[in-house]
């Protein structure tokens, strides 16, 4: 590949966030360079009309020369993690409440997925980073808790699959998170690096079954966790670990997009060099990397990934494999 093609390929590994209700010059520049898309937060939202206008601006920043329409994503789980509220959006109970009363729970979970798709799709939202399929196994968990459907892996799997079906049948890609499971941590990975001793025997019993159910439900994407599972990889969190992500690819035979959680979270940024971590994550199996805040870092990541593709530290077959997975998601969900 020539230098321009390498940079385009590098850009496609990134999904970026930015501050404010309008597209920033840095974000617009990165989108024109071909980054996969943008993730929106409460900081980007004022009301339904404004966010629709913002989504139009993001889509219009496409690089027409290469026919790359940016994807737009949001964390819209229901309960306390719902970026858009007010007229035109329905506040729902936390997913724990959906799973508390099992009679009709699958129908409720599917209906919520359909509802979210109906409210998000007309705006131009292509991907909802939901559902959480972590098992609520630790009452001291500071970050998952009521975001999980249940403490029972089978219930989480059934309701997660139902939510996925409802959301994707409405034209919005779902994302099962946070692989291989964030439910048993007592540390918030936004603030530090959680460590868990769980090996495969424990993971196959508790954490992994809901992800298996999501894979069987043809979930479009799976988000990794920044958790160091010391029995799998004593040095690298799941996002950067070939040993962890091979469970998803090899054992579960998952063929969709693997997306990292935000690389600016302290679990990564306080313990690793972020550009080096990005390269490791790609080589471990991540097809898409979230960088949700800092324009300068996003540009640094683009440079670092392009350099690694150019000198072979990211092999050409890994670049092609990731592009084919992203392209399949785009064909089905990105408008």
N, C-alpha and C positions, 0 to 999 in steps of 0.2 A: 504494500500500500504506500502511496505517496503521503506526504506530511498532512495534507488537507483531509485525506480519507482517514488517516489515523486519528486526527483530532475529532472528526465526526463520530467515529466509532467510540472514542473515549467519552464524548459528551453523552452518548446514548446510555451510558451506565449511570447517569446522575438524574435524580429528581430533587428539585430545589424548593426551599421556602424563602420568603422575604417578608419584610415588615410593611404594614400599612394597607389601606383600602384600595390603592392603585398600584399598578405594575411599576416597579422601580427600574431605573436605567440599567443597573447591573443585571437584574433578573431578565429584562428584555434582551440584553446582549447575549446572555447565556442561552436563552431560548432560541435566539437566531442562530447560535452556533450549533444547535441540535440537541441540547439536553432533552431527556425523555419527557419531562414535564414539570409541573409545579404542584406542591401540596399546600393547601389553604388551612388557616387556623382562625381562631376567634379574632386575632389581631387584624385579619384581612376582611372582616365582615362588619357591615353596618346594618344592612337590610337586604331583602331579597333582590330588589332592583339593582342595588349597587353591586352585589356579588355576581349577578348575571352579567353586568357590564364588565366586571373584572375578568370573568371567565371568557367573555368575547375577546377582550384584549389579549389574554394569554393565547387563545386559539389563533388570533390574527398575527401573532408574533412568529408563526411557523416559518420555517425556512423553505420557501416555495421551490427553490432550486433542487432540493432533495425530497420534496413532498413529505415532510415530516410534521405531522400535526401533533402539537404537544398534548400529552395526557394531563388531566387534572384530577387530583385526589384530595380526600379529606378524611379525618378520623370522625366518623359519625356512627358511634356505637349504640347510642341511647343512654339514658341515665345521665351520669355526670360528665361523660365524655361525648359531647355533642357540640360541634363548633358553631352551628347555625341555629338560632332560636328566634322566636317571634313570629309575626304573621307569615304564613306559608310553610311553616315547619311545625311538626308535631313533637312535643316533648313526650318521651316514653319513660316507663319505669326502668330501673336497672335490670340487666339481664338476669341477675340473681332472682328477682321477683318473678320473671317469666318462668324460671325453672323450679320455683318453690312449690307450685301447685301443678302436679304432673298431668292431671286430666286436661286435655286440650293444649298442652304446652307446645307441642310441635306445630300445631296450627297457629298458635300465637306468634311463635318465633318466625315462621314463614311469612305471616301477615306483616310483621314489623319489617322484615327484609323487603317485601313488596312496597310497603309504605315509604321506606327510605328511598328506594329506587324512583318511585313516582315523584318524590319531592326534590331529588337531586338531579336526575337525568335531564329534565328540561333546562336546568341552569348550564349544562355542559360538563357536569361532574362525571368522570369516567370510572373512577375507582373509589370504593369506600374501604378504608383500612379497618375492616370489621368482618367477622365477629372475633371477639376474644374467645379462644378455645382452651385457655389455660384452666386447669382444675383448681378450684378454690380449696386447697388442701392445708393452708397455713393461716389461722386466724390473725396472726401478727403481720401478715403481708401488707405493706403500706401502699401498694400501687395497684393490685389486682382486685381482691375482695369482691365487691358487689358487681364488678364488671364481668365476672364469670357466671355462667349459667348455674353451676352446681359444684359441690364437692365430690360428686359421683362421676367418674370418667365417662360412663355409658350415657348418662343424661347429657353431659356437655357435648358428647359426640352427636347424639340425636338432634339436639336443639341447634347446635352449630350448623349441622348439615341442612336443617330446615331453613335457617336464616339465609344460608348461602343460596339455596334454591330460590327463595323468594327474591333476594336482591338481584341475582344474576338473571332470573327470568324477566326482571324489569329493565335489563340492559345496563346494569352497573356491575363492574367486576368486584368480587369479594376478595378478602384477604384474611386467612386464618393466622392468628398470632397468639403467643410469641414463641416460636419453635426453639428448642423442643419442650418448653414449658416454663412459665414464669410464676406459677401458682404457689410454689413452696418457698419462695424467697422471703427474707425478712429485711431486705435492703432494696431501695428503689434504684433501679439502674439509671435513672436520670441523674442521680446524685453520687453514686459510687458503683463499684463492680461487685455484683453479688457472686457468691461462690456456693456451689452445691456439690455434695459428694456422690450424688445418685449415679449409679451405673446402669447398664442396659436392663438388668432384671427389674429394677424399680421403675425405670422409665417406661418399659413395656407394660407394666401393670397400671401405672397412674397417668403419667404425662402424655404418652404417645397415642393412646387410642383415639382421643378426639381429633388429632391431626390425621390419623388413618381414615376416620370418617369424613373429614373435610376433603381429603384426596379422592375418596370414592365418590364424593358429591361434585367432583370436577371443579374444585375451587380454583379461581384464576391465578391467585398468588398466595404465597405463604411468607410471613414476616419472621425474621430471626430475632432471637433475644441476645442481649449483651450479658450473658451469664456464663461464668466459667464452671463447667461441669468437670470437676477434677478427675473423675474416673474415665472420662472420654479424652480429655486434652488438658494437661496440667498447666499449660502456658497461655492458651488462647480461648476467649469466649466463643460461644457457638457461632456468632456472626463470622468469625475469622477461622473457624475450625473445620478442616476437611473431614475429620472424624465425626463431628456432629452432623454436618450437612449431608454426609454420605448416607446417614440413616434415612433421610428424606428421599434422596435420589435413588440409592441402591436398594434399600430394604422396602420402602413404600412405593418405589417406581413412580415418583412424582415427576411430571413432565412440564409443569407450569413454571411461572416466574417466582424465583426466590428473591425477596427484597429485604434489605437490611433495615433494622430500626435506625433511628437518627444517629449518625456518626458523631454528632456534636454532644451527645449525652456523656455525662461524666464517666460512665462505665468504660467508655472508649477514650475520650479526650483527656482524662486525668491519668490514664495508665499507659497509653500507647501514642506513638506518633500517628496522627490521624491520616495523613497521606499514605504512610506505610500500611496502616490498618486497612485502608480502602483497597489497596492492591492485594493484601492477603485475603480480604473478604471475597474479592472477585475470583481469585484462584481457588478459594475454598468452595465456591459454587454460587455465590450471590450474583444475580443477573442485573440487579438494580440497587443503587445505594441512595439512601436519603441523607441529604445535608440541608437542614431545615432553617438555618438562621443566618449565617454570616457569608455575605457575598465574597469577601476576600478569601475565605477558606474554600468556597465553592470553586473559585477560579484556580486556587492552588491544587485542589483535587483534580480538576480537569487537566491541568498541566502534568501532574504526577501520573495519572492514568495514561495519558497520551505517551509520556516518556516510557512507561513500562510496556505499553503495546509496541512501541517503536523498537525497543531493544530486546524484546522477547521475554521479559519477565512475566508478562501476561501472554500466554501462548495464543497463536492465531486461532486454534481450534476452540479455545475457551471464549474468545471474542465472538466467533461465529455461532457457537452454541447459545450464548446469551442473547445474541441478536435474533436468532430464530425463535426463541421462547418469548421475547418481548414482542416480536412481530405478530405472533399468534394472538397474544392478548390485544394488541392494537386492532387487528382485523375484526375481532369479535366485539370489542367494547369501546374503542376510542372513536368519537364522532368529530 
